[in-house]
C-alpha cells in the first residue's frame, strides 16, 4: 500500500492513442483478404470432396475449422469497423456526445478509453481522479 501522501497514477501517452483510420482500414483490408481466402479454401475443399480427392470426414473437419476462422475474422472486422466509426464520431461530435458514445460501449476497449482519458490517479483513501483529454463537461462549476 502506498503511504498516505502518495498516489498511483496511470497516464496515456499521445503516441499510444487510437490508431488512425488509415491504419485501421489497412487492417480491415487485410482481414477481408484473409476471410476471402478462407472462403475460397472452403469452396475448394468441397469441390475436392465432390471429385473424390478428399474423404468426407476430412472435408467436414477442415470445413468446420475454416468456418470457425471465418467467424473469428468477421468478429475482428466488426470490432475494427466499430473503432473507425467511433473515431469518426469523436472527431465530428461534441465532447458530450463523445462521452455518451463511450458510455454505450459494449466491450472494454483500452484504446478507445485512452483516447478520452489522459490520466487516472488513485489515492490511498479510495478516491479516484480522472484527467480527460476533452473538457470535463460533467464537472460542477
C-alpha positions in Angstrom: 0.0 0.0 0.0 1.2 3.5 -0.8 1.9 6.0 2.0 -1.0 8.4 2.6 0.8 11.2 0.8 1.4 9.3 -2.4 -0.9 8.2 -5.2 -0.8 5.8 -8.1 -1.1 7.5 -11.5 -1.8 5.9 -14.9 -1.2 8.1 -17.9 -1.7 7.6 -21.6 1.0 8.8 -24.0 -0.1 10.7 -27.0 1.5 8.1 -29.3 -0.5 5.2 -27.8 -3.8 6.8 -28.5 -6.1 5.1 -31.0 -4.5 4.3 -34.4 -5.5 6.4 -37.3 -8.4 5.5 -39.5 -5.9 4.7 -42.3 -4.1 2.1 -40.2 -7.4 0.6 -39.1 -8.6 0.5 -42.7 -5.4 -1.3 -43.7 -6.1 -3.9 -41.0 -9.7 -4.3 -42.2 -8.5 -4.8 -45.8 -6.0 -7.5 -44.6 -8.8 -9.3 -42.6 -11.1 -9.1 -45.6 -8.5 -10.7 -47.8 -8.0 -13.5 -45.1 -11.7 -14.0 -45.0 -11.9 -14.2 -48.8 -9.1 -16.7 -48.9 -10.7 -18.9 -46.2 -14.0 -18.9 -48.1 -12.2 -19.9 -51.3 -10.4 -22.7 -49.4 -13.8 -23.8 -48.0 -15.3 -24.0 -51.5 -12.2 -25.7 -52.9 -12.4 -28.3 -50.1 -16.0 -29.1 -51.0 -15.0 -29.3 -54.7 -12.2 -31.7 -53.9 -14.7 -33.8 -51.9 -17.1 -34.0 -54.8 -14.3 -35.0 -57.1 -13.3 -37.8 -54.6 -9.9 -36.2 -53.8 -10.7 -35.7 -50.1 -12.6 -38.0 -47.8 -15.9 -36.8 -46.2 -14.6 -36.8 -42.6 -11.5 -34.8 -43.5 -13.7 -32.4 -45.5 -16.1 -31.9 -42.6 -13.3 -31.4 -40.1 -11.4 -28.9 -42.2 -14.6 -27.1 -43.3 -15.6 -26.7 -39.6 -12.1 -25.2 -38.8 -12.4 -22.8 -41.8 -16.0 -21.8 -40.8 -14.8 -21.0 -37.2 -11.9 -19.0 -38.6 -14.2 -17.0 -40.9 -16.4 -16.3 -37.8 -13.4 -15.1 -35.8 -12.4 -12.8 -38.7 -15.9 -11.4 -39.0 -15.8 -10.5 -35.3 -12.4 -8.8 -35.7 -13.8 -6.9 -38.7 -16.8 -5.8 -36.8 -14.7 -4.5 -33.9 -12.3 -2.6 -36.2 -15.2 -1.1 -38.2 -16.8 0.0 -34.8 -13.5 1.6 -33.8 -13.4 3.6 -37.1 -17.0 4.7 -36.7 -16.4 5.8 -33.1 -13.2 7.6 -34.1 -15.1 9.4 -36.8 -17.9 10.3 -34.4 -15.4 11.5 -31.8 -13.7 13.7 -34.4 -17.1 15.1 -35.5 -19.2 15.1 -32.4 -19.1 17.4 -29.5 -17.5 16.3 -26.2 -20.8 15.5 -24.6 -21.7 13.2 -27.5 -18.3 11.6 -27.3 -18.7 10.7 -23.7 -22.2 9.4 -24.5 -20.9 7.2 -27.2 -18.2 5.8 -24.9 -20.7 5.1 -22.2 -22.6 2.9 -24.7 -19.5 0.7 -25.4 -20.5 -3.0 -25.1 -16.9 -4.3 -24.5 -13.9 -2.8 -22.8 -11.6 -1.3 -25.3 -8.4 0.2 -23.8 -7.5 2.1 -27.0 -10.9 3.9 -27.0 -10.7 4.8 -23.4 -7.1 6.1 -23.8 -8.4 8.4 -26.5 -10.6 10.2 -23.9 -8.8 9.6 -20.6 -5.5 11.4 -20.2 -4.7 10.3 -16.6 -6.2 8.3 -13.8 -4.9 9.0 -10.2 -5.8 6.6 -7.5 -5.4 7.8 -3.9 -5.0 5.7 -0.7 -8.2 7.0 0.7 -10.1 5.3 -2.1 -10.7 8.4 -4.2 -10.0 8.2 -7.9 -9.4 11.3 -10.1 -9.7 11.3 -13.9 -8.0 13.8 -16.1 -9.7 14.0 -19.5 -8.3 14.6 -23.0 -11.5 16.6 -23.5 -13.2 19.2 -21.4 -14.9 17.7 -18.4 -18.4 18.9 -19.2 -19.8 16.9 -16.2 -17.6 18.8 -13.7 -19.7 21.1 -11.4 -18.6 24.7 -11.8 
